[in-house]
């Protein structure tokens, strides 16, 4: 079990550091954290999702906070909404569909289909008329979006973080990648992939979050 002892206090202490503005994304979250969830709230969240959360994220919600300060622009806070369900709050997270979260994580998009469509991209020099080019490009973009952004490609995962420039980070909650953090660079025309640390090791939620905290403390001169 992940030991989160003292982590909330360490995060909140960063706000008082004179160099806190050196930490990327800190202007967005201000090193603030939502209050932790209760055990009953976490149980209700899992029942609503239809899946048990990875242990390290589950215990983070219980002992550190429901979200807030974290890597890049922070970890999206999860909160109960008036409809009786739950929502991860922020600019980037997609609306969570509980049934989709409980499905098996597929491990990204269909690379062969994406490559095939990318090879068919229309270019202006191939058209005599601008309107014809724009119409062809619009159809092509829609086909590419169907391949790259189909909701099924992020089934079994939760969008937890806005990394900026359209990039996001997801926590996989089902399948063989369960517990790992995956990066979503589809806005750059690339496929989802697992996040690794400097040594090349795959990162789970705890490694992802604590790695950020250690680096943030170093930037602020508060090394543990």
Secondary structure, DSSP 8 states (H G I E B T S, - for coil): ----TTHHHHHHHHTT-TTGGGSTTHHHHTT-B-----HHHHHHHHHHHTS---HHHHHHHHHT-SSBS-STT-B-EEEE-TTSSEEEESSS-----HHHHTS----S--HHHHHHHHTT---GGG-S-HHHHHHHHHHHHHHHHHHHS-GGGGTTEEEEEEEETTEEEEEE-SSTTTTBEEEE-GGGT---EE-B-TTS-B-BHHHHHHHHHHHHHHHTT---
